[in-house]
C-alpha cells in the first residue's frame, strides 16, 4: 500500500534529487523507496562488532562439547602430568 510522505529539505537537495532521478529514468519517490529498501537498519560499524558476529556464527555452527565429570578431568590431568 502506497502512502504519501512530505519532506522538508533544502531546495538545492530537491534540485539534485530531481536531476539524479531524471538521469536514472525514475521518479524521486521511486529513488527514495529504492534507497530505503536496501538500507540496513542495524549496520555493523566497528571491527569489534564484525569479529563478534563472526565468532557467534562459528559458535552456532560448532558441535556441542560433551561435559566431563570431575573424576574424568582429574584422570586426564594426572595422565598428562605424569605421563
Gaussian input, Z-matrix of N, CA and C with variables (Angstrom, degrees):
# hf/3-21g

backbone

0 1
 N
 C     1     B1
 C     2     B2     1     A1
 N     3     B3     2     A2     1     D1
 C     4     B4     3     A3     2     D2
 C     5     B5     4     A4     3     D3
 N     6     B6     5     A5     4     D4
 C     7     B7     6     A6     5     D5
 C     8     B8     7     A7     6     D6
 N     9     B9     8     A8     7     D7
 C    10    B10     9     A9     8     D8
 C    11    B11    10    A10     9     D9
 N    12    B12    11    A11    10    D10
 C    13    B13    12    A12    11    D11
 C    14    B14    13    A13    12    D12
 N    15    B15    14    A14    13    D13
 C    16    B16    15    A15    14    D14
 C    17    B17    16    A16    15    D15
 N    18    B18    17    A17    16    D16
 C    19    B19    18    A18    17    D17
 C    20    B20    19    A19    18    D18
 N    21    B21    20    A20    19    D19
 C    22    B22    21    A21    20    D20
 C    23    B23    22    A22    21    D21
 N    24    B24    23    A23    22    D22
 C    25    B25    24    A24    23    D23
 C    26    B26    25    A25    24    D24
 N    27    B27    26    A26    25    D25
 C    28    B28    27    A27    26    D26
 C    29    B29    28    A28    27    D27
 N    30    B30    29    A29    28    D28
 C    31    B31    30    A30    29    D29
 C    32    B32    31    A31    30    D30
 N    33    B33    32    A32    31    D31
 C    34    B34    33    A33    32    D32
 C    35    B35    34    A34    33    D33
 N    36    B36    35    A35    34    D34
 C    37    B37    36    A36    35    D35
 C    38    B38    37    A37    36    D36
 N    39    B39    38    A38    37    D37
 C    40    B40    39    A39    38    D38
 C    41    B41    40    A40    39    D39
 N    42    B42    41    A41    40    D40
 C    43    B43    42    A42    41    D41
 C    44    B44    43    A43    42    D42
 N    45    B45    44    A44    43    D43
 C    46    B46    45    A45    44    D44
 C    47    B47    46    A46    45    D45
 N    48    B48    47    A47    46    D46
 C    49    B49    48    A48    47    D47
 C    50    B50    49    A49    48    D48
 N    51    B51    50    A50    49    D49
 C    52    B52    51    A51    50    D50
 C    53    B53    52    A52    51    D51
 N    54    B54    53    A53    52    D52
 C    55    B55    54    A54    53    D53
 C    56    B56    55    A55    54    D54
 N    57    B57    56    A56    55    D55
 C    58    B58    57    A57    56    D56
 C    59    B59    58    A58    57    D57
 N    60    B60    59    A59    58    D58
 C    61    B61    60    A60    59    D59
 C    62    B62    61    A61    60    D60
 N    63    B63    62    A62    61    D61
 C    64    B64    63    A63    62    D62
 C    65    B65    64    A64    63    D63
 N    66    B66    65    A65    64    D64
 C    67    B67    66    A66    65    D65
 C    68    B68    67    A67    66    D66
 N    69    B69    68    A68    67    D67
 C    70    B70    69    A69    68    D68
 C    71    B71    70    A70    69    D69
 N    72    B72    71    A71    70    D70
 C    73    B73    72    A72    71    D71
 C    74    B74    73    A73    72    D72
 N    75    B75    74    A74    73    D73
 C    76    B76    75    A75    74    D74
 C    77    B77    76    A76    75    D75
 N    78    B78    77    A77    76    D76
 C    79    B79    78    A78    77    D77
 C    80    B80    79    A79    78    D78
 N    81    B81    80    A80    79    D79
 C    82    B82    81    A81    80    D80
 C    83    B83    82    A82    81    D81
 N    84    B84    83    A83    82    D82
 C    85    B85    84    A84    83    D83
 C    86    B86    85    A85    84    D84
 N    87    B87    86    A86    85    D85
 C    88    B88    87    A87    86    D86
 C    89    B89    88    A88    87    D87
 N    90    B90    89    A89    88    D88
 C    91    B91    90    A90    89    D89
 C    92    B92    91    A91    90    D90
 N    93    B93    92    A92    91    D91
 C    94    B94    93    A93    92    D92
 C    95    B95    94    A94    93    D93
 N    96    B96    95    A95    94    D94
 C    97    B97    96    A96    95    D95
 C    98    B98    97    A97    96    D96
 N    99    B99    98    A98    97    D97
 C   100   B100    99    A99    98    D98
 C   101   B101   100   A100    99    D99
 N   102   B102   101   A101   100   D100
 C   103   B103   102   A102   101   D101
 C   104   B104   103   A103   102   D102
 N   105   B105   104   A104   103   D103
 C   106   B106   105   A105   104   D104
 C   107   B107   106   A106   105   D105
 N   108   B108   107   A107   106   D106
 C   109   B109   108   A108   107   D107
 C   110   B110   109   A109   108   D108
 N   111   B111   110   A110   109   D109
 C   112   B112   111   A111   110   D110
 C   113   B113   112   A112   111   D111
 N   114   B114   113   A113   112   D112
 C   115   B115   114   A114   113   D113
 C   116   B116   115   A115   114   D114
 N   117   B117   116   A116   115   D115
 C   118   B118   117   A117   116   D116
 C   119   B119   118   A118   117   D117
 N   120   B120   119   A119   118   D118
 C   121   B121   120   A120   119   D119
 C   122   B122   121   A121   120   D120
 N   123   B123   122   A122   121   D121
 C   124   B124   123   A123   122   D122
 C   125   B125   124   A124   123   D123
 N   126   B126   125   A125   124   D124
 C   127   B127   126   A126   125   D125
 C   128   B128   127   A127   126   D126
 N   129   B129   128   A128   127   D127
 C   130   B130   129   A129   128   D128
 C   131   B131   130   A130   129   D129
 N   132   B132   131   A131   130   D130
 C   133   B133   132   A132   131   D131
 C   134   B134   133   A133   132   D132
 N   135   B135   134   A134   133   D133
 C   136   B136   135   A135   134   D134
 C   137   B137   136   A136   135   D135
 N   138   B138   137   A137   136   D136
 C   139   B139   138   A138   137   D137
 C   140   B140   139   A139   138   D138
 N   141   B141   140   A140   139   D139
 C   142   B142   141   A141   140   D140
 C   143   B143   142   A142   141   D141
 N   144   B144   143   A143   142   D142
 C   145   B145   144   A144   143   D143
 C   146   B146   145   A145   144   D144
 N   147   B147   146   A146   145   D145
 C   148   B148   147   A147   146   D146
 C   149   B149   148   A148   147   D147
 N   150   B150   149   A149   148   D148
 C   151   B151   150   A150   149   D149
 C   152   B152   151   A151   150   D150
 N   153   B153   152   A152   151   D151
 C   154   B154   153   A153   152   D152
 C   155   B155   154   A154   153   D153
 N   156   B156   155   A155   154   D154
 C   157   B157   156   A156   155   D155
 C   158   B158   157   A157   156   D156
 N   159   B159   158   A158   157   D157
 C   160   B160   159   A159   158   D158
 C   161   B161   160   A160   159   D159
 N   162   B162   161   A161   160   D160
 C   163   B163   162   A162   161   D161
 C   164   B164   163   A163   162   D162
 N   165   B165   164   A164   163   D163
 C   166   B166   165   A165   164   D164
 C   167   B167   166   A166   165   D165
 N   168   B168   167   A167   166   D166
 C   169   B169   168   A168   167   D167
 C   170   B170   169   A169   168   D168
 N   171   B171   170   A170   169   D169
 C   172   B172   171   A171   170   D170
 C   173   B173   172   A172   171   D171
 N   174   B174   173   A173   172   D172
 C   175   B175   174   A174   173   D173
 C   176   B176   175   A175   174   D174
 N   177   B177   176   A176   175   D175
 C   178   B178   177   A177   176   D176
 C   179   B179   178   A178   177   D177
 N   180   B180   179   A179   178   D178
 C   181   B181   180   A180   179   D179
 C   182   B182   181   A181   180   D180
 N   183   B183   182   A182   181   D181
 C   184   B184   183   A183   182   D182
 C   185   B185   184   A184   183   D183
 N   186   B186   185   A185   184   D184
 C   187   B187   186   A186   185   D185
 C   188   B188   187   A187   186   D186
 N   189   B189   188   A188   187   D187
 C   190   B190   189   A189   188   D188
 C   191   B191   190   A190   189   D189
 N   192   B192   191   A191   190   D190
 C   193   B193   192   A192   191   D191
 C   194   B194   193   A193   192   D192
 N   195   B195   194   A194   193   D193
 C   196   B196   195   A195   194   D194
 C   197   B197   196   A196   195   D195
 N   198   B198   197   A197   196   D196
 C   199   B199   198   A198   197   D197
 C   200   B200   199   A199   198   D198
 N   201   B201   200   A200   199   D199
 C   202   B202   201   A201   200   D200
 C   203   B203   202   A202   201   D201
 N   204   B204   203   A203   202   D202
 C   205   B205   204   A204   203   D203
 C   206   B206   205   A205   204   D204
 N   207   B207   206   A206   205   D205
 C   208   B208   207   A207   206   D206
 C   209   B209   208   A208   207   D207
 N   210   B210   209   A209   208   D208
 C   211   B211   210   A210   209   D209
 C   212   B212   211   A211   210   D210
 N   213   B213   212   A212   211   D211
 C   214   B214   213   A213   212   D212
 C   215   B215   214   A214   213   D213
 N   216   B216   215   A215   214   D214
 C   217   B217   216   A216   215   D215
 C   218   B218   217   A217   216   D216
 N   219   B219   218   A218   217   D217
 C   220   B220   219   A219   218   D218
 C   221   B221   220   A220   219   D219
 N   222   B222   221   A221   220   D220
 C   223   B223   222   A222   221   D221
 C   224   B224   223   A223   222   D222
 N   225   B225   224   A224   223   D223
 C   226   B226   225   A225   224   D224
 C   227   B227   226   A226   225   D225
 N   228   B228   227   A227   226   D226
 C   229   B229   228   A228   227   D227
 C   230   B230   229   A229   228   D228
 N   231   B231   230   A230   229   D229
 C   232   B232   231   A231   230   D230
 C   233   B233   232   A232   231   D231
 N   234   B234   233   A233   232   D232
 C   235   B235   234   A234   233   D233
 C   236   B236   235   A235   234   D234
 N   237   B237   236   A236   235   D235
 C   238   B238   237   A237   236   D236
 C   239   B239   238   A238   237   D237
 N   240   B240   239   A239   238   D238
 C   241   B241   240   A240   239   D239
 C   242   B242   241   A241   240   D240
 N   243   B243   242   A242   241   D241
 C   244   B244   243   A243   242   D242
 C   245   B245   244   A244   243   D243
 N   246   B246   245   A245   244   D244
 C   247   B247   246   A246   245   D245
 C   248   B248   247   A247   246   D246

   B1=1.4421
   B2=1.5244
   B3=1.2778
   B4=1.4598
   B5=1.5220
   B6=1.3384
   B7=1.4535
   B8=1.5196
   B9=1.3037
   B10=1.4566
   B11=1.5241
   B12=1.3414
   B13=1.4558
   B14=1.5134
   B15=1.3146
   B16=1.4602
   B17=1.5199
   B18=1.3220
   B19=1.4618
   B20=1.5163
   B21=1.3122
   B22=1.4530
   B23=1.5206
   B24=1.3321
   B25=1.4617
   B26=1.5196
   B27=1.3098
   B28=1.4615
   B29=1.5240
   B30=1.3242
   B31=1.4698
   B32=1.5292
   B33=1.3205
   B34=1.4647
   B35=1.5326
   B36=1.3116
   B37=1.4639
   B38=1.5249
   B39=1.3253
   B40=1.4642
   B41=1.5241
   B42=1.3268
   B43=1.4696
   B44=1.5265
   B45=1.3258
   B46=1.4658
   B47=1.5228
   B48=1.3331
   B49=1.4652
   B50=1.5223
   B51=1.3285
   B52=1.4676
   B53=1.5251
   B54=1.3341
   B55=1.4608
   B56=1.5327
   B57=1.3234
   B58=1.4619
   B59=1.5286
   B60=1.3264
   B61=1.4647
   B62=1.5239
   B63=1.3182
   B64=1.4663
   B65=1.5251
   B66=1.3408
   B67=1.4687
   B68=1.5278
   B69=1.3344
   B70=1.4625
   B71=1.5239
   B72=1.3215
   B73=1.4575
   B74=1.5181
   B75=1.3294
   B76=1.4659
   B77=1.5224
   B78=1.3126
   B79=1.4663
   B80=1.5264
   B81=1.3167
   B82=1.4658
   B83=1.5316
   B84=1.3170
   B85=1.4718
   B86=1.5249
   B87=1.3262
   B88=1.4634
   B89=1.5259
   B90=1.3214
   B91=1.4617
   B92=1.5344
   B93=1.3243
   B94=1.4580
   B95=1.5320
   B96=1.3293
   B97=1.4586
   B98=1.5261
   B99=1.3232
   B100=1.4681
   B101=1.5202
   B102=1.3340
   B103=1.4618
   B104=1.5262
   B105=1.3145
   B106=1.4563
   B107=1.5178
   B108=1.3038
   B109=1.4603
   B110=1.5200
   B111=1.3127
   B112=1.4614
   B113=1.5208
   B114=1.3264
   B115=1.4584
   B116=1.5164
   B117=1.3258
   B118=1.4578
   B119=1.5209
   B120=1.3255
   B121=1.4577
   B122=1.5231
   B123=1.3150
   B124=1.4606
   B125=1.5239
   B126=1.3126
   B127=1.4645
   B128=1.5291
   B129=1.3154
   B130=1.4608
   B131=1.5218
   B132=1.3199
   B133=1.4569
   B134=1.5224
   B135=1.3081
   B136=1.4558
   B137=1.5263
   B138=1.3171
   B139=1.4628
   B140=1.5261
   B141=1.3296
   B142=1.4586
   B143=1.5225
   B144=1.3312
   B145=1.4612
   B146=1.5252
   B147=1.3334
   B148=1.4610
   B149=1.5255
   B150=1.3356
   B151=1.4622
   B152=1.5263
   B153=1.3168
   B154=1.4628
   B155=1.5230
   B156=1.3176
   B157=1.4666
   B158=1.5331
   B159=1.3548
   B160=1.4697
   B161=1.5283
   B162=1.3332
   B163=1.4630
   B164=1.5207
   B165=1.3108
   B166=1.4599
   B167=1.5243
   B168=1.3198
   B169=1.4687
   B170=1.5282
   B171=1.3417
   B172=1.4666
   B173=1.5249
   B174=1.3241
   B175=1.4596
   B176=1.5228
   B177=1.3217
   B178=1.4619
   B179=1.5255
   B180=1.3357
   B181=1.4578
   B182=1.5258
   B183=1.3268
   B184=1.4641
   B185=1.5255
   B186=1.3308
   B187=1.4633
   B188=1.5259
   B189=1.3066
   B190=1.4625
   B191=1.5272
   B192=1.3038
   B193=1.4588
   B194=1.5214
   B195=1.3325
   B196=1.4624
   B197=1.5278
   B198=1.3100
   B199=1.4711
   B200=1.5270
   B201=1.3255
   B202=1.4639
   B203=1.5215
   B204=1.3190
   B205=1.4590
   B206=1.5284
   B207=1.3210
   B208=1.4611
   B209=1.5246
   B210=1.3271
   B211=1.4694
   B212=1.5294
   B213=1.3299
   B214=1.4632
   B215=1.5308
   B216=1.3262
   B217=1.4647
   B218=1.5232
   B219=1.3267
   B220=1.4620
   B221=1.5241
   B222=1.3275
   B223=1.4628
   B224=1.5285
   B225=1.3396
   B226=1.4713
   B227=1.5202
   B228=1.3270
   B229=1.4635
   B230=1.5266
   B231=1.3086
   B232=1.4712
   B233=1.5209
   B234=1.3516
   B235=1.4655
   B236=1.5233
   B237=1.3304
   B238=1.4713
   B239=1.5264
   B240=1.3301
   B241=1.4564
   B242=1.5336
   B243=1.3361
   B244=1.4622
   B245=1.5240
   B246=1.2856
   B247=1.4432
   B248=1.4512
   A1=108.54
   A2=116.90
   A3=122.15
   A4=109.40
   A5=115.42
   A6=121.31
   A7=108.17
   A8=116.85
   A9=121.73
   A10=109.77
   A11=115.96
   A12=122.75
   A13=108.07
   A14=116.82
   A15=121.23
   A16=108.16
   A17=116.32
   A18=122.01
   A19=109.75
   A20=116.47
   A21=121.32
   A22=107.34
   A23=115.49
   A24=121.12
   A25=108.93
   A26=115.74
   A27=120.99
   A28=109.94
   A29=116.23
   A30=120.83
   A31=111.48
   A32=117.01
   A33=120.56
   A34=110.63
   A35=116.36
   A36=121.14
   A37=109.87
   A38=116.66
   A39=120.85
   A40=110.00
   A41=116.87
   A42=120.90
   A43=110.95
   A44=116.57
   A45=119.93
   A46=111.52
   A47=117.06
   A48=120.49
   A49=110.90
   A50=116.80
   A51=120.42
   A52=110.79
   A53=116.01
   A54=120.48
   A55=110.33
   A56=115.98
   A57=120.64
   A58=110.42
   A59=116.83
   A60=120.72
   A61=110.80
   A62=116.61
   A63=120.82
   A64=110.15
   A65=117.16
   A66=121.04
   A67=111.30
   A68=116.36
   A69=120.60
   A70=112.12
   A71=116.43
   A72=120.09
   A73=113.52
   A74=116.12
   A75=120.95
   A76=109.23
   A77=115.99
   A78=120.17
   A79=109.78
   A80=115.37
   A81=120.24
   A82=108.95
   A83=116.50
   A84=120.24
   A85=110.98
   A86=116.91
   A87=121.00
   A88=110.41
   A89=116.98
   A90=121.37
   A91=109.91
   A92=116.91
   A93=122.42
   A94=110.19
   A95=116.16
   A96=121.49
   A97=111.10
   A98=117.24
   A99=121.11
   A100=111.40
   A101=116.15
   A102=119.97
   A103=110.73
   A104=117.09
   A105=119.42
   A106=113.51
   A107=118.73
   A108=120.06
   A109=110.48
   A110=117.61
   A111=121.04
   A112=112.51
   A113=117.92
   A114=122.39
   A115=110.16
   A116=117.40
   A117=122.81
   A118=108.37
   A119=116.59
   A120=121.50
   A121=111.38
   A122=117.63
   A123=121.79
   A124=110.42
   A125=117.90
   A126=118.57
   A127=111.61
   A128=114.98
   A129=119.73
   A130=106.32
   A131=116.68
   A132=119.73
   A133=113.43
   A134=118.27
   A135=119.28
   A136=111.23
   A137=115.43
   A138=121.15
   A139=110.52
   A140=116.93
   A141=120.99
   A142=110.72
   A143=116.67
   A144=120.30
   A145=110.88
   A146=117.01
   A147=120.48
   A148=110.40
   A149=116.22
   A150=120.58
   A151=110.71
   A152=116.92
   A153=120.54
   A154=110.81
   A155=117.36
   A156=120.45
   A157=110.59
   A158=117.10
   A159=120.22
   A160=110.63
   A161=116.20
   A162=120.59
   A163=110.62
   A164=117.04
   A165=120.66
   A166=111.30
   A167=117.23
   A168=119.20
   A169=110.86
   A170=117.67
   A171=120.18
   A172=111.21
   A173=116.40
   A174=119.92
   A175=111.64
   A176=116.76
   A177=120.06
   A178=111.16
   A179=117.56
   A180=122.10
   A181=112.68
   A182=117.59
   A183=121.69
   A184=111.14
   A185=114.10
   A186=119.50
   A187=109.27
   A188=115.24
   A189=120.28
   A190=109.60
   A191=116.58
   A192=122.71
   A193=107.65
   A194=115.28
   A195=119.53
   A196=108.89
   A197=117.75
   A198=119.71
   A199=110.62
   A200=115.85
   A201=121.58
   A202=108.82
   A203=115.50
   A204=118.23
   A205=109.38
   A206=115.57
   A207=120.82
   A208=112.69
   A209=117.71
   A210=120.64
   A211=110.82
   A212=116.66
   A213=120.41
   A214=110.50
   A215=117.09
   A216=120.59
   A217=111.23
   A218=117.28
   A219=121.41
   A220=110.39
   A221=116.95
   A222=121.81
   A223=110.49
   A224=117.02
   A225=120.68
   A226=111.55
   A227=116.83
   A228=120.69
   A229=110.74
   A230=116.43
   A231=120.68
   A232=110.32
   A233=117.34
   A234=120.35
   A235=111.01
   A236=117.23
   A237=120.04
   A238=111.28
   A239=115.41
   A240=119.44
   A241=112.20
   A242=116.26
   A243=119.37
   A244=113.42
   A245=116.87
   A246=121.35
   A247=116.36
   D1=124.05
   D2=179.36
   D3=-80.54
   D4=146.45
   D5=179.29
   D6=-139.05
   D7=143.92
   D8=-177.91
   D9=-80.79
   D10=141.76
   D11=178.82
   D12=-134.46
   D13=129.15
   D14=178.08
   D15=-108.15
   D16=126.73
   D17=179.69
   D18=-115.38
   D19=147.22
   D20=174.33
   D21=-112.92
   D22=112.37
   D23=-179.47
   D24=-137.48
   D25=166.90
   D26=178.43
   D27=-61.33
   D28=146.58
   D29=-177.73
   D30=-62.39
   D31=-32.01
   D32=177.70
   D33=-63.57
   D34=-38.81
   D35=178.76
   D36=-65.29
   D37=-40.45
   D38=178.53
   D39=-61.97
   D40=-45.35
   D41=179.43
   D42=-60.40
   D43=-45.90
   D44=-179.65
   D45=-65.61
   D46=-38.89
   D47=179.16
   D48=-64.79
   D49=-42.69
   D50=178.83
   D51=-64.47
   D52=-40.54
   D53=179.92
   D54=-64.53
   D55=-43.97
   D56=-179.76
   D57=-64.77
   D58=-42.86
   D59=179.42
   D60=-64.03
   D61=-40.09
   D62=178.95
   D63=-62.40
   D64=-41.95
   D65=178.53
   D66=-62.89
   D67=-36.60
   D68=-179.77
   D69=-81.77
   D70=-14.10
   D71=-179.57
   D72=77.09
   D73=26.85
   D74=178.79
   D75=-131.13
   D76=170.96
   D77=178.12
   D78=-82.54
   D79=162.13
   D80=176.32
   D81=-62.10
   D82=-38.51
   D83=178.36
   D84=-60.74
   D85=-44.24
   D86=179.64
   D87=-65.17
   D88=-40.32
   D89=178.84
   D90=-62.73
   D91=-43.89
   D92=178.21
   D93=-61.73
   D94=-45.67
   D95=-179.14
   D96=-62.07
   D97=-44.80
   D98=178.97
   D99=-62.42
   D100=-39.17
   D101=-179.35
   D102=-62.48
   D103=-41.42
   D104=-177.46
   D105=-83.96
   D106=-18.47
   D107=174.74
   D108=-71.56
   D109=-29.63
   D110=-179.75
   D111=-96.14
   D112=-3.73
   D113=-177.82
   D114=-74.36
   D115=128.94
   D116=177.72
   D117=-87.33
   D118=120.51
   D119=-175.87
   D120=-66.78
   D121=-36.45
   D122=-177.94
   D123=-120.21
   D124=71.50
   D125=-178.37
   D126=-69.57
   D127=146.47
   D128=174.02
   D129=-83.36
   D130=120.24
   D131=-172.68
   D132=-104.56
   D133=-38.43
   D134=-173.33
   D135=-104.28
   D136=159.82
   D137=176.96
   D138=-63.65
   D139=-34.92
   D140=178.92
   D141=-62.99
   D142=-42.77
   D143=178.95
   D144=-66.26
   D145=-38.70
   D146=177.82
   D147=-63.45
   D148=-43.88
   D149=179.91
   D150=-64.39
   D151=-40.20
   D152=179.05
   D153=-64.01
   D154=-40.44
   D155=179.08
   D156=-65.90
   D157=-41.08
   D158=177.96
   D159=-63.47
   D160=-43.52
   D161=179.31
   D162=-62.46
   D163=-43.36
   D164=179.15
   D165=-61.49
   D166=-41.92
   D167=179.59
   D168=-66.97
   D169=-36.98
   D170=176.70
   D171=-65.07
   D172=-40.80
   D173=179.25
   D174=-66.26
   D175=-36.74
   D176=178.78
   D177=-66.97
   D178=-32.67
   D179=-178.73
   D180=-83.40
   D181=-21.19
   D182=-175.49
   D183=-69.79
   D184=151.38
   D185=176.83
   D186=-73.22
   D187=148.24
   D188=179.62
   D189=-69.03
   D190=140.00
   D191=178.21
   D192=-89.68
   D193=131.47
   D194=179.34
   D195=-77.47
   D196=126.99
   D197=179.65
   D198=-68.72
   D199=144.22
   D200=178.81
   D201=-108.56
   D202=147.79
   D203=177.51
   D204=-80.93
   D205=169.31
   D206=-175.75
   D207=-61.25
   D208=-37.30
   D209=-178.92
   D210=-64.17
   D211=-41.83
   D212=179.52
   D213=-65.86
   D214=-41.14
   D215=178.35
   D216=-63.61
   D217=-42.63
   D218=178.70
   D219=-63.93
   D220=-42.09
   D221=178.96
   D222=-60.04
   D223=-46.47
   D224=179.27
   D225=-63.07
   D226=-40.12
   D227=-179.89
   D228=-63.40
   D229=-45.45
   D230=-179.38
   D231=-64.77
   D232=-40.40
   D233=178.56
   D234=-62.65
   D235=-40.30
   D236=179.61
   D237=-69.42
   D238=-40.49
   D239=-175.53
   D240=-72.41
   D241=-41.62
   D242=-173.83
   D243=-108.96
   D244=3.67
   D245=170.87
   D246=85.23

